[in-house]
Amino acid sequence: MKKTALTSSLLLFLAACIWGFAFVAQSLGMNYMGPLIFNGTRFFLGGIVLLPVIFMRRGKGGKDRRKLPFSFALKGGICCGLALCAASVFQQIGIKYTTVGKAGFISTLYIVIVPVLGLFLHKKVRGRVWIAAAVAVCGLYMLCVGENFSLGRGDLFILVCSILFSVHILLIDYFAPKMDGVILSCIQFFVAGTICTVTGLILEQPVWNQLLAGIWPLLYAGVVSCGVAYTLQVIAQKNVEPSVASLILSLESSVSLLGGWLILGQALSQKELFGCALVFSAVILVQLPEKSPKEGGIYKEAV
């Protein structure tokens, strides 16, 4: 069981790395098209990539299939797709009106929001998770925020995005253990893609040249970031508590800075490197085994 949890944690870390580099693709994609069309196209690409995987798994009689009615899978896909669509749109719009640093810090506040929302689900979060979350927030602040911190129009959009991503994490935590994770991921992409595309066709009036000009950012954001990373999240969260998952996924902000350094030539300052160290320390803290078996887990039922 511990080996399974470790593997799932590594899969979540891989997803965080993919999303960190996807930040560059998202920024480049905004040079060619609006946020709705960009998100709609990449979600459709992610869903299409997963279709062959689903058919191959069915042909082999995959062990991960669940004998639940399709209506439950559809319900899960719609709920997760709505949350994913809303969160992604708010994030894309927010990036237009705020700095990348602030967006990275505010959007990863889900590491705190997830356990807070968990309290409303009658779950009590253990003290170590709160400590790790606080350390991670300090690290993200060191990474992403300058001397003068203020909330503007774009910052508020990103704050709403962070809340919506927290809801998305909790929805996956509920649906993923009960159904095939790949099917859930595929349905949520088509739901999110349909909503974004239809709305984008009405509000943004795109042209084909825009899609062709931004094809490489779209391919990375759609095939790799959506098709691969979100599926890794869905599969891995079956064996990882949502609070732990949110801490691991928050590493995407650290990776995004590394991606900017490697791809865009942006150097990391000592302050940013210290922030990276704090975030990694927080993730390690929450992954350490408990002293007593009775204290295992991140959540315990509230009395």
C-alpha positions in Angstrom: 0.0 0.0 0.0 2.9 2.4 0.9 4.5 1.5 -2.5 1.3 2.3 -4.3 1.0 5.7 -2.5 4.6 6.5 -3.4 4.0 5.7 -7.0 0.9 7.8 -7.1 2.8 10.7 -5.5 5.5 10.4 -8.2 2.8 10.5 -10.9 1.4 13.6 -9.3 4.9 15.2 -9.3 5.2 14.3 -13.0 1.9 16.0 -13.7 3.1 19.1 -11.8 6.2 19.2 -13.9 4.2 19.0 -17.1 1.9 21.8 -15.9 4.9 23.9 -14.9 6.3 23.8 -18.4 2.7 24.3 -19.8 2.7 27.8 -18.3 5.1 28.8 -21.1 2.8 27.2 -23.7 -0.2 29.0 -22.2 1.5 32.4 -22.3 2.6 31.9 -25.9 -0.8 30.7 -26.9 -2.4 33.9 -25.8 -0.4 35.7 -28.5 -2.5 34.0 -31.2 -6.0 33.5 -29.8 -8.4 34.3 -27.0 -8.6 32.3 -23.8 -11.8 30.5 -24.6 -10.7 29.2 -27.9 -7.3 28.3 -26.6 -8.8 26.3 -23.7 -11.6 24.8 -25.9 -9.1 23.5 -28.5 -6.6 22.1 -26.0 -9.4 20.3 -24.0 -10.7 18.7 -27.2 -7.1 17.6 -28.1 -6.8 16.1 -24.7 -10.0 14.2 -25.0 -9.2 12.9 -28.5 -5.8 11.6 -27.4 -7.5 9.5 -24.7 -10.1 7.8 -27.0 -7.6 5.2 -28.4 -6.4 4.5 -24.8 -10.0 3.8 -23.7 -10.7 1.4 -26.6 -7.4 -0.4 -26.1 -8.1 -0.9 -22.4 -11.5 -2.2 -23.1 -10.2 -4.6 -25.7 -7.7 -6.0 -23.1 -10.3 -6.2 -20.4 -8.5 -3.6 -18.3 -8.3 -4.3 -14.6 -9.2 -0.7 -13.7 -12.7 -0.8 -15.2 -15.6 -0.2 -12.8 -19.0 -2.0 -13.1 -21.0 1.2 -12.5 -23.7 2.5 -14.8 -22.6 4.9 -17.6 -24.8 7.5 -16.0 -22.5 7.7 -13.0 -19.4 8.1 -15.3 -21.3 10.8 -17.2 -22.2 12.6 -14.0 -18.6 12.5 -12.8 -17.3 13.8 -16.1 -19.8 16.6 -16.2 -19.1 17.8 -12.7 -15.3 17.6 -13.1 -15.6 19.2 -16.6 -17.6 22.1 -15.4 -15.1 22.8 -12.5 -12.1 22.4 -14.9 -13.6 24.6 -17.5 -14.4 27.5 -15.1 -11.1 27.3 -13.3 -9.1 27.3 -16.6 -11.0 30.2 -18.1 -10.5 32.3 -15.0 -6.8 31.5 -15.1 -6.3 32.3 -18.7 -8.2 35.6 -18.4 -6.3 36.5 -15.2 -3.0 36.0 -16.9 -3.8 38.8 -19.3 -4.2 41.3 -16.5 -1.6 40.3 -13.9 2.0 39.2 -13.8 3.0 35.6 -14.2 4.6 35.7 -10.7 1.4 36.8 -9.0 -0.7 34.3 -11.1 1.6 31.5 -10.0 1.4 32.4 -6.4 -2.4 33.0 -6.2 -3.5 30.0 -8.3 -1.5 27.6 -6.1 -3.3 28.8 -3.0 -5.4 25.7 -3.5 -2.9 24.0 -1.2 -4.6 25.8 1.6 -8.1 26.0 0.2 -8.5 22.3 -0.3 -8.1 21.3 3.4 -10.4 24.3 4.4 -13.1 23.0 2.0 -12.5 19.6 3.4 -13.7 20.8 6.8 -17.1 21.5 5.3 -17.2 17.8 4.2 -16.9 16.8 7.9 -13.2 16.0 7.6 -10.6 17.2 10.1 -7.2 17.9 8.7 -4.2 16.8 10.8 -1.8 19.5 12.1 1.2 18.5 10.0 -0.7 19.3 6.8 -1.5 22.8 8.0 2.1 23.3 8.8 3.2 22.0 5.4 0.6 24.2 3.7 1.9 27.3 5.6 5.5 26.5 4.6 4.5 26.0 1.0 2.6 29.3 0.9 5.7 31.1 2.3 7.8 29.4 -0.4 5.4 30.3 -3.1 5.4 33.9 -1.9 9.2 34.0 -2.1 9.1 32.5 -5.5 6.4 34.6 -7.2 5.7 37.9 -5.4 7.9 41.0 -5.5 8.3 43.7 -2.9 4.9 45.4 -3.4 2.0 42.9 -3.1 -1.4 44.1 -4.2 -4.6 42.5 -5.7 -5.7 43.9 -9.0 -8.3 42.8 -11.5 -6.3 39.9 -12.8 -5.3 38.8 -9.3 -9.0 38.5 -8.4 -9.6 36.3 -11.5 -6.7 34.1 -10.4 -8.1 33.9 -6.9 -11.4 32.6 -8.2 -9.5 30.2 -10.3 -7.7 28.8 -7.3 -11.0 28.2 -5.5 -12.4 26.4 -8.5 -9.3 24.2 -8.9 -9.8 23.3 -5.2 -13.3 22.2 -6.0 -12.0 20.2 -9.0 -9.4 18.4 -6.8 -12.2 17.4 -4.3 -14.5 16.3 -7.1 -11.8 14.0 -8.5 -11.2 12.7 -5.0 -14.8 11.6 -4.9 -15.3 10.2 -8.4 -11.9 8.8 -9.4 -11.9 5.8 -6.9 -15.4 4.7 -8.1 -14.8 4.6 -11.9 -12.2 4.3 -14.6 -9.9 7.3 -14.3 -9.2 7.5 -18.0 -12.9 7.6 -18.9 -13.5 10.3 -16.3 -10.6 12.3 -17.6 -11.8 12.0 -21.2 -15.4 13.0 -20.4 -14.3 16.0 -18.4 -12.2 17.2 -21.3 -15.0 17.0 -23.9 -17.4 18.7 -21.5 -14.9 21.6 -20.8 -13.9 21.8 -24.5 -17.5 22.0 -25.6 -18.4 24.8 -23.2 -15.2 26.8 -24.0 -15.5 26.4 -27.8 -19.1 27.3 -28.1 -18.7 30.3 -25.9 -15.5 31.3 -27.7 -17.1 31.1 -31.1 -19.7 33.6 -29.9 -17.5 36.0 -28.0 -14.1 35.8 -29.7 -14.9 35.0 -33.3 -11.7 33.1 -34.1 -10.1 32.4 -37.5 -8.2 29.3 -38.7 -5.0 31.2 -39.1 -4.9 31.8 -35.3 -5.0 28.1 -34.6 -2.3 27.3 -37.2 0.0 30.1 -35.9 -0.3 28.8 -32.3 -0.3 25.1 -33.2 2.8 24.2 -31.0 1.6 25.8 -27.8 -1.8 24.1 -28.5 -0.3 20.7 -29.0 1.7 20.8 -25.8 -1.2 22.3 -23.8 -3.7 19.8 -25.3 -1.9 16.5 -25.8 0.7 16.7 -23.0 -0.8 19.0 -20.4 -4.4 17.8 -20.8 -4.2 14.3 -22.3 -1.3 13.2 -20.1 -1.0 15.3 -17.0 -4.7 15.6 -16.0 -5.1 11.8 -16.6 -2.1 11.2 -14.3 -3.8 13.4 -11.7 -7.1 11.4 -11.9 -5.4 8.0 -11.7 -2.9 9.0 -8.9 -5.5 10.7 -6.7 -7.1 7.3 -6.1 -4.4 6.5 -3.6 -3.5 10.0 -2.3 -5.5 12.2 0.0 -6.6 15.5 -1.6 -4.6 17.7 0.7 -1.4 15.8 0.0 -2.2 15.9 -3.8 -2.7 19.6 -3.7 0.7 20.1 -2.0 2.4 18.0 -4.6 0.6 19.6 -7.5 1.6 23.1 -6.1 5.2 22.2 -7.3 4.0 23.4 -10.8 4.8 26.9 -9.7 8.4 26.0 -9.0 8.7 24.1 -12.2 7.3 27.0 -14.2 10.1 29.2 -13.0 12.6 26.5 -13.9 10.9 26.3 -17.3 11.3 30.0 -17.7 15.0 29.7 -16.9 15.6 26.8 -19.3 13.4 27.9 -22.2 13.2 31.6 -21.9 16.6 32.3 -20.3 15.1 33.8 -17.1 17.6 33.4 -14.2 16.5 32.4 -10.7 17.4 34.8 -7.9 18.5 33.6 -4.4 15.1 34.5 -3.1 13.4 32.4 -5.7 15.7 29.4 -5.1 15.0 29.7 -1.4 11.3 29.6 -2.2 11.8 26.4 -4.2 13.5 24.9 -1.2 10.6 25.8 1.0 8.0 24.3 -1.3 10.0 21.0 -1.7 10.4 20.9 2.1 6.6 21.2 2.6 6.0 18.3 0.2 8.6 16.1 1.9 7.1 17.0 5.3 3.6 15.8 4.4 4.9 12.6 2.8 6.9 11.5 5.9 5.3 8.4 7.6 3.4 8.8 10.8 5.0 7.5 14.1 1.9 5.5 15.0 -0.3 3.5 12.6 -3.3 5.0 14.4 -2.2 8.5 13.2 -2.0 7.5 9.5 -3.6 9.5 6.8 -4.2 13.2 6.3 -7.9 13.3 7.1 -9.6 11.9 10.1 -13.4 12.0 10.6 -14.4 15.0 12.7 -16.4 14.2 15.8 
